[in-house]
Amino acid sequence: MAIGPVEYIEIEFPGNRFRGEIMPALKELVAKDIVRIIDLVVIKKDADGGVQWLEANQLSGEEAVVFGGLKEEIEDLVNEEDIQLAAQSLAPNTSAGLLVWENTWATRFAEAVRNANGRVVAHERIPHDIVQYAIDQQQASVQH
């Protein structure tokens, strides 16, 4: 089975106030086969620093409704050690989503690289703020 590049992201929500605004965009990416969700864990850190976590399919009530329709391909890929490490960076009284996904849009390219005996020697995501700054600087120089 060919698999595209796999990434993870941890998104923090201060005040334990995840309301689901990002879910329509995530569900759209899945529906368009741009990404495939491999694992999704919700981490909660209380005001005293206590940590709890649940796989998305273990949620109940309002949270289950928010995450409804998302199918994880490999539950428990993210292990307890990963979760504890992710929780260390969280401020007290916050929630986080720890999401592992496959970039299915890149599967064919990744397979071609492997078939050509290529190997990735560097790969890094450029932070949005840096890209936005460069765009703003370019636009400013064009206007002057």
CNS distance restraints for C-alpha pairs under 8 A (distance, minus, plus):
assign (resid   2 and name CA) (resid 107 and name CA) 6.63 0.50 0.50
assign (resid   2 and name CA) (resid 108 and name CA) 7.84 0.50 0.50
assign (resid   2 and name CA) (resid 111 and name CA) 6.42 0.50 0.50
assign (resid   3 and name CA) (resid 102 and name CA) 7.36 0.50 0.50
assign (resid   3 and name CA) (resid 104 and name CA) 7.25 0.50 0.50
assign (resid   3 and name CA) (resid 107 and name CA) 5.47 0.50 0.50
assign (resid   3 and name CA) (resid 110 and name CA) 7.62 0.50 0.50
assign (resid   3 and name CA) (resid 111 and name CA) 7.40 0.50 0.50
assign (resid   4 and name CA) (resid 102 and name CA) 5.82 0.50 0.50
assign (resid   4 and name CA) (resid 103 and name CA) 5.44 0.50 0.50
assign (resid   4 and name CA) (resid 104 and name CA) 5.35 0.50 0.50
assign (resid   4 and name CA) (resid 105 and name CA) 7.42 0.50 0.50
assign (resid   4 and name CA) (resid 106 and name CA) 5.38 0.50 0.50
assign (resid   4 and name CA) (resid 107 and name CA) 3.70 0.50 0.50
assign (resid   4 and name CA) (resid 108 and name CA) 7.28 0.50 0.50
assign (resid   4 and name CA) (resid 109 and name CA) 7.92 0.50 0.50
assign (resid   4 and name CA) (resid 110 and name CA) 5.74 0.50 0.50
assign (resid   4 and name CA) (resid 111 and name CA) 7.38 0.50 0.50
assign (resid   5 and name CA) (resid 102 and name CA) 5.67 0.50 0.50
assign (resid   5 and name CA) (resid 103 and name CA) 5.42 0.50 0.50
assign (resid   5 and name CA) (resid 104 and name CA) 7.55 0.50 0.50
assign (resid   5 and name CA) (resid 106 and name CA) 6.79 0.50 0.50
assign (resid   5 and name CA) (resid 107 and name CA) 6.95 0.50 0.50
assign (resid   5 and name CA) (resid 110 and name CA) 6.92 0.50 0.50
assign (resid   6 and name CA) (resid 100 and name CA) 7.04 0.50 0.50
assign (resid   6 and name CA) (resid 101 and name CA) 5.60 0.50 0.50
assign (resid   6 and name CA) (resid 102 and name CA) 4.29 0.50 0.50
assign (resid   6 and name CA) (resid 103 and name CA) 6.12 0.50 0.50
assign (resid   7 and name CA) (resid 100 and name CA) 5.72 0.50 0.50
assign (resid   7 and name CA) (resid 101 and name CA) 5.60 0.50 0.50
assign (resid   7 and name CA) (resid 102 and name CA) 6.44 0.50 0.50
assign (resid   7 and name CA) (resid 103 and name CA) 7.62 0.50 0.50
assign (resid   8 and name CA) (resid  98 and name CA) 7.09 0.50 0.50
assign (resid   8 and name CA) (resid  99 and name CA) 5.41 0.50 0.50
assign (resid   8 and name CA) (resid 100 and name CA) 4.25 0.50 0.50
assign (resid   8 and name CA) (resid 101 and name CA) 6.30 0.50 0.50
assign (resid   9 and name CA) (resid  97 and name CA) 7.89 0.50 0.50
assign (resid   9 and name CA) (resid  98 and name CA) 5.85 0.50 0.50
assign (resid   9 and name CA) (resid  99 and name CA) 5.39 0.50 0.50
assign (resid   9 and name CA) (resid 100 and name CA) 6.68 0.50 0.50
assign (resid  10 and name CA) (resid  86 and name CA) 7.40 0.50 0.50
assign (resid  10 and name CA) (resid  96 and name CA) 6.40 0.50 0.50
assign (resid  10 and name CA) (resid  97 and name CA) 5.61 0.50 0.50
assign (resid  10 and name CA) (resid  98 and name CA) 4.49 0.50 0.50
assign (resid  10 and name CA) (resid  99 and name CA) 6.44 0.50 0.50
assign (resid  11 and name CA) (resid  96 and name CA) 5.25 0.50 0.50
assign (resid  11 and name CA) (resid  97 and name CA) 5.30 0.50 0.50
assign (resid  11 and name CA) (resid  98 and name CA) 6.67 0.50 0.50
assign (resid  12 and name CA) (resid  90 and name CA) 7.07 0.50 0.50
assign (resid  12 and name CA) (resid  94 and name CA) 6.76 0.50 0.50
assign (resid  12 and name CA) (resid  95 and name CA) 5.79 0.50 0.50
assign (resid  12 and name CA) (resid  96 and name CA) 4.26 0.50 0.50
assign (resid  12 and name CA) (resid  97 and name CA) 6.73 0.50 0.50
assign (resid  13 and name CA) (resid  17 and name CA) 5.98 0.50 0.50
assign (resid  13 and name CA) (resid  18 and name CA) 5.88 0.50 0.50
assign (resid  13 and name CA) (resid  94 and name CA) 5.64 0.50 0.50
assign (resid  13 and name CA) (resid  95 and name CA) 5.13 0.50 0.50
assign (resid  13 and name CA) (resid  96 and name CA) 5.80 0.50 0.50
assign (resid  14 and name CA) (resid  91 and name CA) 7.74 0.50 0.50
assign (resid  14 and name CA) (resid  93 and name CA) 6.75 0.50 0.50
assign (resid  14 and name CA) (resid  94 and name CA) 4.56 0.50 0.50
assign (resid  14 and name CA) (resid  95 and name CA) 6.57 0.50 0.50
assign (resid  15 and name CA) (resid  93 and name CA) 5.20 0.50 0.50
assign (resid  15 and name CA) (resid  94 and name CA) 4.92 0.50 0.50
assign (resid  15 and name CA) (resid  95 and name CA) 7.29 0.50 0.50
assign (resid  16 and name CA) (resid  44 and name CA) 7.04 0.50 0.50
assign (resid  16 and name CA) (resid  45 and name CA) 7.97 0.50 0.50
assign (resid  16 and name CA) (resid  93 and name CA) 5.87 0.50 0.50
assign (resid  16 and name CA) (resid  94 and name CA) 4.37 0.50 0.50
assign (resid  16 and name CA) (resid  95 and name CA) 4.67 0.50 0.50
assign (resid  17 and name CA) (resid  94 and name CA) 7.55 0.50 0.50
assign (resid  17 and name CA) (resid  95 and name CA) 7.17 0.50 0.50
assign (resid  18 and name CA) (resid  95 and name CA) 7.05 0.50 0.50
assign (resid  19 and name CA) (resid  66 and name CA) 7.72 0.50 0.50
assign (resid  20 and name CA) (resid  66 and name CA) 5.73 0.50 0.50
assign (resid  20 and name CA) (resid  67 and name CA) 7.90 0.50 0.50
assign (resid  22 and name CA) (resid  26 and name CA) 6.43 0.50 0.50
assign (resid  23 and name CA) (resid  27 and name CA) 5.94 0.50 0.50
assign (resid  23 and name CA) (resid  66 and name CA) 7.13 0.50 0.50
assign (resid  23 and name CA) (resid  67 and name CA) 7.20 0.50 0.50
assign (resid  24 and name CA) (resid  28 and name CA) 6.07 0.50 0.50
assign (resid  25 and name CA) (resid  29 and name CA) 6.40 0.50 0.50
assign (resid  26 and name CA) (resid  30 and name CA) 6.44 0.50 0.50
assign (resid  27 and name CA) (resid  31 and name CA) 6.04 0.50 0.50
assign (resid  27 and name CA) (resid  69 and name CA) 7.97 0.50 0.50
assign (resid  27 and name CA) (resid  70 and name CA) 7.00 0.50 0.50
assign (resid  28 and name CA) (resid  32 and name CA) 6.08 0.50 0.50
assign (resid  29 and name CA) (resid  33 and name CA) 6.26 0.50 0.50
assign (resid  29 and name CA) (resid  34 and name CA) 5.20 0.50 0.50
assign (resid  29 and name CA) (resid  35 and name CA) 5.79 0.50 0.50
assign (resid  30 and name CA) (resid  34 and name CA) 5.98 0.50 0.50
assign (resid  30 and name CA) (resid  35 and name CA) 5.25 0.50 0.50
assign (resid  30 and name CA) (resid  36 and name CA) 5.82 0.50 0.50
assign (resid  30 and name CA) (resid  37 and name CA) 7.40 0.50 0.50
assign (resid  33 and name CA) (resid 104 and name CA) 6.45 0.50 0.50
assign (resid  33 and name CA) (resid 105 and name CA) 7.12 0.50 0.50
assign (resid  34 and name CA) (resid 103 and name CA) 6.23 0.50 0.50
assign (resid  34 and name CA) (resid 104 and name CA) 5.30 0.50 0.50
assign (resid  34 and name CA) (resid 105 and name CA) 4.94 0.50 0.50
assign (resid  35 and name CA) (resid 101 and name CA) 6.23 0.50 0.50
assign (resid  35 and name CA) (resid 102 and name CA) 5.44 0.50 0.50
assign (resid  35 and name CA) (resid 103 and name CA) 4.71 0.50 0.50
assign (resid  35 and name CA) (resid 104 and name CA) 5.03 0.50 0.50
assign (resid  35 and name CA) (resid 105 and name CA) 6.85 0.50 0.50
assign (resid  36 and name CA) (resid  73 and name CA) 7.77 0.50 0.50
assign (resid  36 and name CA) (resid 101 and name CA) 5.44 0.50 0.50
assign (resid  36 and name CA) (resid 102 and name CA) 5.09 0.50 0.50
assign (resid  36 and name CA) (resid 103 and name CA) 6.74 0.50 0.50
assign (resid  36 and name CA) (resid 104 and name CA) 6.38 0.50 0.50
assign (resid  37 and name CA) (resid  70 and name CA) 7.65 0.50 0.50
assign (resid  37 and name CA) (resid  71 and name CA) 6.81 0.50 0.50
assign (resid  37 and name CA) (resid  72 and name CA) 5.37 0.50 0.50
assign (resid  37 and name CA) (resid  73 and name CA) 6.33 0.50 0.50
assign (resid  37 and name CA) (resid  99 and name CA) 7.48 0.50 0.50
assign (resid  37 and name CA) (resid 100 and name CA) 6.25 0.50 0.50
assign (resid  37 and name CA) (resid 101 and name CA) 4.46 0.50 0.50
assign (resid  37 and name CA) (resid 102 and name CA) 6.51 0.50 0.50
assign (resid  38 and name CA) (resid  72 and name CA) 5.12 0.50 0.50
assign (resid  38 and name CA) (resid  73 and name CA) 4.67 0.50 0.50
assign (resid  38 and name CA) (resid  74 and name CA) 5.24 0.50 0.50
assign (resid  38 and name CA) (resid  75 and name CA) 7.25 0.50 0.50
assign (resid  38 and name CA) (resid  77 and name CA) 7.73 0.50 0.50
assign (resid  38 and name CA) (resid  99 and name CA) 7.77 0.50 0.50
assign (resid  38 and name CA) (resid 100 and name CA) 5.37 0.50 0.50
assign (resid  38 and name CA) (resid 101 and name CA) 5.02 0.50 0.50
assign (resid  38 and name CA) (resid 102 and name CA) 6.76 0.50 0.50
assign (resid  39 and name CA) (resid  55 and name CA) 7.80 0.50 0.50
assign (resid  39 and name CA) (resid  72 and name CA) 5.23 0.50 0.50
assign (resid  39 and name CA) (resid  73 and name CA) 6.64 0.50 0.50
assign (resid  39 and name CA) (resid  74 and name CA) 5.83 0.50 0.50
assign (resid  39 and name CA) (resid  75 and name CA) 5.57 0.50 0.50
assign (resid  39 and name CA) (resid  76 and name CA) 6.94 0.50 0.50
assign (resid  39 and name CA) (resid  77 and name CA) 6.29 0.50 0.50
assign (resid  39 and name CA) (resid  78 and name CA) 6.81 0.50 0.50
assign (resid  39 and name CA) (resid  99 and name CA) 5.93 0.50 0.50
assign (resid  39 and name CA) (resid 100 and name CA) 5.07 0.50 0.50
assign (resid  39 and name CA) (resid 101 and name CA) 6.95 0.50 0.50
assign (resid  40 and name CA) (resid  55 and name CA) 5.98 0.50 0.50
assign (resid  40 and name CA) (resid  56 and name CA) 5.67 0.50 0.50
assign (resid  40 and name CA) (resid  72 and name CA) 6.82 0.50 0.50
assign (resid  40 and name CA) (resid  75 and name CA) 7.85 0.50 0.50
assign (resid  40 and name CA) (resid  97 and name CA) 6.95 0.50 0.50
assign (resid  40 and name CA) (resid  98 and name CA) 5.71 0.50 0.50
assign (resid  40 and name CA) (resid  99 and name CA) 4.56 0.50 0.50
assign (resid  40 and name CA) (resid 100 and name CA) 6.31 0.50 0.50
assign (resid  41 and name CA) (resid  53 and name CA) 6.69 0.50 0.50
assign (resid  41 and name CA) (resid  54 and name CA) 5.67 0.50 0.50
assign (resid  41 and name CA) (resid  55 and name CA) 4.46 0.50 0.50
assign (resid  41 and name CA) (resid  56 and name CA) 5.65 0.50 0.50
assign (resid  41 and name CA) (resid  78 and name CA) 7.71 0.50 0.50
assign (resid  41 and name CA) (resid  97 and name CA) 5.84 0.50 0.50
assign (resid  41 and name CA) (resid  98 and name CA) 5.11 0.50 0.50
assign (resid  41 and name CA) (resid  99 and name CA) 6.52 0.50 0.50
assign (resid  42 and name CA) (resid  53 and name CA) 5.46 0.50 0.50
assign (resid  42 and name CA) (resid  54 and name CA) 5.42 0.50 0.50
assign (resid  42 and name CA) (resid  55 and name CA) 6.29 0.50 0.50
assign (resid  42 and name CA) (resid  56 and name CA) 6.53 0.50 0.50
assign (resid  42 and name CA) (resid  95 and name CA) 7.14 0.50 0.50
assign (resid  42 and name CA) (resid  96 and name CA) 5.82 0.50 0.50
assign (resid  42 and name CA) (resid  97 and name CA) 4.72 0.50 0.50
assign (resid  42 and name CA) (resid  98 and name CA) 6.30 0.50 0.50
assign (resid  43 and name CA) (resid  51 and name CA) 7.02 0.50 0.50
assign (resid  43 and name CA) (resid  52 and name CA) 5.86 0.50 0.50
assign (resid  43 and name CA) (resid  53 and name CA) 4.34 0.50 0.50
assign (resid  43 and name CA) (resid  54 and name CA) 6.76 0.50 0.50
assign (resid  43 and name CA) (resid  83 and name CA) 7.55 0.50 0.50
assign (resid  43 and name CA) (resid  87 and name CA) 7.10 0.50 0.50
assign (resid  43 and name CA) (resid  95 and name CA) 5.55 0.50 0.50
assign (resid  43 and name CA) (resid  96 and name CA) 5.08 0.50 0.50
assign (resid  43 and name CA) (resid  97 and name CA) 6.27 0.50 0.50
assign (resid  43 and name CA) (resid  98 and name CA) 7.40 0.50 0.50
assign (resid  44 and name CA) (resid  51 and name CA) 5.66 0.50 0.50
assign (resid  44 and name CA) (resid  52 and name CA) 5.26 0.50 0.50
assign (resid  44 and name CA) (resid  53 and name CA) 6.11 0.50 0.50
assign (resid  44 and name CA) (resid  93 and name CA) 7.53 0.50 0.50
assign (resid  44 and name CA) (resid  94 and name CA) 6.05 0.50 0.50
assign (resid  44 and name CA) (resid  95 and name CA) 4.34 0.50 0.50
assign (resid  44 and name CA) (resid  96 and name CA) 6.45 0.50 0.50
assign (resid  45 and name CA) (resid  49 and name CA) 5.60 0.50 0.50
assign (resid  45 and name CA) (resid  50 and name CA) 5.46 0.50 0.50
assign (resid  45 and name CA) (resid  51 and name CA) 4.54 0.50 0.50
assign (resid  45 and name CA) (resid  52 and name CA) 6.57 0.50 0.50
assign (resid  45 and name CA) (resid  87 and name CA) 7.26 0.50 0.50
assign (resid  45 and name CA) (resid  90 and name CA) 7.14 0.50 0.50
assign (resid  45 and name CA) (resid  91 and name CA) 7.46 0.50 0.50
assign (resid  45 and name CA) (resid  92 and name CA) 5.63 0.50 0.50
assign (resid  45 and name CA) (resid  93 and name CA) 5.38 0.50 0.50
assign (resid  45 and name CA) (resid  94 and name CA) 5.40 0.50 0.50
assign (resid  45 and name CA) (resid  95 and name CA) 6.14 0.50 0.50
assign (resid  46 and name CA) (resid  50 and name CA) 5.31 0.50 0.50
assign (resid  46 and name CA) (resid  51 and name CA) 6.60 0.50 0.50
assign (resid  46 and name CA) (resid  92 and name CA) 5.60 0.50 0.50
assign (resid  46 and name CA) (resid  93 and name CA) 4.42 0.50 0.50
assign (resid  46 and name CA) (resid  94 and name CA) 6.78 0.50 0.50
assign (resid  47 and name CA) (resid  92 and name CA) 4.73 0.50 0.50
assign (resid  47 and name CA) (resid  93 and name CA) 4.48 0.50 0.50
assign (resid  48 and name CA) (resid  92 and name CA) 6.59 0.50 0.50
assign (resid  48 and name CA) (resid  93 and name CA) 7.81 0.50 0.50
assign (resid  49 and name CA) (resid  91 and name CA) 7.99 0.50 0.50
assign (resid  49 and name CA) (resid  92 and name CA) 5.37 0.50 0.50
assign (resid  49 and name CA) (resid  93 and name CA) 7.53 0.50 0.50
assign (resid  51 and name CA) (resid  87 and name CA) 7.11 0.50 0.50
assign (resid  53 and name CA) (resid  83 and name CA) 7.83 0.50 0.50
assign (resid  54 and name CA) (resid  58 and name CA) 5.86 0.50 0.50
assign (resid  54 and name CA) (resid  59 and name CA) 6.59 0.50 0.50
assign (resid  55 and name CA) (resid  59 and name CA) 7.03 0.50 0.50
assign (resid  55 and name CA) (resid  75 and name CA) 7.40 0.50 0.50
assign (resid  55 and name CA) (resid  76 and name CA) 7.61 0.50 0.50
assign (resid  56 and name CA) (resid  64 and name CA) 7.45 0.50 0.50
assign (resid  56 and name CA) (resid  67 and name CA) 6.65 0.50 0.50
assign (resid  57 and name CA) (resid  64 and name CA) 7.39 0.50 0.50
assign (resid  58 and name CA) (resid  64 and name CA) 7.81 0.50 0.50
assign (resid  59 and name CA) (resid  63 and name CA) 5.94 0.50 0.50
assign (resid  59 and name CA) (resid  64 and name CA) 4.90 0.50 0.50
assign (resid  60 and name CA) (resid  64 and name CA) 4.65 0.50 0.50
assign (resid  60 and name CA) (resid  65 and name CA) 7.75 0.50 0.50
assign (resid  61 and name CA) (resid  65 and name CA) 6.68 0.50 0.50
assign (resid  62 and name CA) (resid  66 and name CA) 6.44 0.50 0.50
assign (resid  63 and name CA) (resid  67 and name CA) 6.38 0.50 0.50
assign (resid  64 and name CA) (resid  68 and name CA) 5.71 0.50 0.50
assign (resid  78 and name CA) (resid  82 and name CA) 6.00 0.50 0.50
assign (resid  78 and name CA) (resid  83 and name CA) 6.99 0.50 0.50
assign (resid  79 and name CA) (resid  83 and name CA) 6.34 0.50 0.50
assign (resid  80 and name CA) (resid  84 and name CA) 6.09 0.50 0.50
assign (resid  81 and name CA) (resid  85 and name CA) 6.15 0.50 0.50
assign (resid  82 and name CA) (resid  86 and name CA) 6.16 0.50 0.50
assign (resid  83 and name CA) (resid  87 and name CA) 6.01 0.50 0.50
assign (resid  84 and name CA) (resid  88 and name CA) 6.35 0.50 0.50
assign (resid  85 and name CA) (resid  89 and name CA) 7.48 0.50 0.50
assign (resid  86 and name CA) (resid  90 and name CA) 7.27 0.50 0.50
assign (resid  86 and name CA) (resid  98 and name CA) 7.95 0.50 0.50
assign (resid  90 and name CA) (resid  94 and name CA) 6.59 0.50 0.50
assign (resid  90 and name CA) (resid  95 and name CA) 7.78 0.50 0.50
assign (resid  90 and name CA) (resid  96 and name CA) 7.76 0.50 0.50
assign (resid 103 and name CA) (resid 107 and name CA) 6.94 0.50 0.50
assign (resid 106 and name CA) (resid 110 and name CA) 6.04 0.50 0.50
assign (resid 107 and name CA) (resid 111 and name CA) 6.07 0.50 0.50
assign (resid 108 and name CA) (resid 112 and name CA) 6.20 0.50 0.50
assign (resid 109 and name CA) (resid 113 and name CA) 6.25 0.50 0.50
assign (resid 110 and name CA) (resid 114 and name CA) 6.30 0.50 0.50
assign (resid 111 and name CA) (resid 115 and name CA) 6.06 0.50 0.50
assign (resid 112 and name CA) (resid 116 and name CA) 6.14 0.50 0.50
assign (resid 113 and name CA) (resid 117 and name CA) 6.42 0.50 0.50
assign (resid 113 and name CA) (resid 118 and name CA) 5.02 0.50 0.50
assign (resid 113 and name CA) (resid 119 and name CA) 6.98 0.50 0.50
assign (resid 114 and name CA) (resid 118 and name CA) 5.42 0.50 0.50
assign (resid 114 and name CA) (resid 119 and name CA) 6.80 0.50 0.50
assign (resid 126 and name CA) (resid 130 and name CA) 6.98 0.50 0.50
assign (resid 126 and name CA) (resid 131 and name CA) 7.00 0.50 0.50
assign (resid 127 and name CA) (resid 131 and name CA) 6.66 0.50 0.50
assign (resid 128 and name CA) (resid 132 and name CA) 5.98 0.50 0.50
assign (resid 129 and name CA) (resid 133 and name CA) 6.03 0.50 0.50
assign (resid 130 and name CA) (resid 134 and name CA) 6.31 0.50 0.50
assign (resid 131 and name CA) (resid 135 and name CA) 6.24 0.50 0.50
assign (resid 132 and name CA) (resid 136 and name CA) 6.06 0.50 0.50
assign (resid 133 and name CA) (resid 137 and name CA) 6.10 0.50 0.50
assign (resid 134 and name CA) (resid 138 and name CA) 6.14 0.50 0.50
assign (resid 135 and name CA) (resid 139 and name CA) 6.13 0.50 0.50
assign (resid 136 and name CA) (resid 140 and name CA) 6.08 0.50 0.50
assign (resid 137 and name CA) (resid 141 and name CA) 6.23 0.50 0.50
assign (resid 138 and name CA) (resid 142 and name CA) 6.29 0.50 0.50
assign (resid 139 and name CA) (resid 143 and name CA) 6.32 0.50 0.50
assign (resid 140 and name CA) (resid 144 and name CA) 6.53 0.50 0.50
